[in-house]
Amino acid sequence: MGRRGDVLELAVLGLLHESPMHGYELRKRLNSLLGAFRALSYGTLYPALKSLLGQGLIREAGAGQGPALTGKRGRIVYELTAEGKERFQSLVTQPGPAAWEDERFNVHFAFFSRTDAATRLQVLEGRRSRLQERLEGFRTSMTRTRERLDSYTMELEQHGLESVEREVRWLTELIDSERAGNMTHLEDPDRPRPTGPARSGVHGAPDRGR
């Protein structure tokens, strides 16, 4: 799979980790919850499902145990296999550079409750570092081209700059929250480890400049 295919695999496995779903419901969840897939088509989703079935990572619910479970209008319901759960856990705990790129970060963040604190911090810090580099690029570009741009183009660039600045502030808040939670846990070994940042879920994310 290419990079987008890898992101789709993680997203599908993550959603099916929550509960079995048929293709229509799965596509709806991908489009509404994960911004990277607003325009996801059945022509993209169903080949991905077929591939995951072939790898033994998902199965048709009830397969091998009588008739498959179906949703409305006879839709096939998909669920994770044990191998699929292992694959999802492997993907979601990989905090390398790909995890903080624009598309993949949203997907990783959506499943932060399935990751440990060290992984969450590495992804958040990596994302913030990447955006800080982007901010420098914005500022350098605006300084060099300010005299050559019309007012509308300048407004657009300023909007992009402010969007990235908002996300950096948001990430800093999350990082501080994670660190505070970890320190509390270390100070009191009997206190449960927090399962996610204070502002979890993709809906808490600010508007991101690309």
Protein Blocks (a to p, Z undefined) as FASTA:
>chain_A
ZZklmmmmmmmmmmmmmpccdfklmmmmmmmmmmklmmacfklmmmmmmmmmmnopacce
hihiajadddehhiacddddfklmmmmmmmmmmcbfklmgmklmmmmmmmmmmpcfklmm
mmmmmmmmmmmmmmmmmmmmmmmmmmmpcfklmmmmmmmmmmmmmmmmmmmmmmmmmmmm
mmmmmmmmmbccdfbdfbgcjklpccddZZ
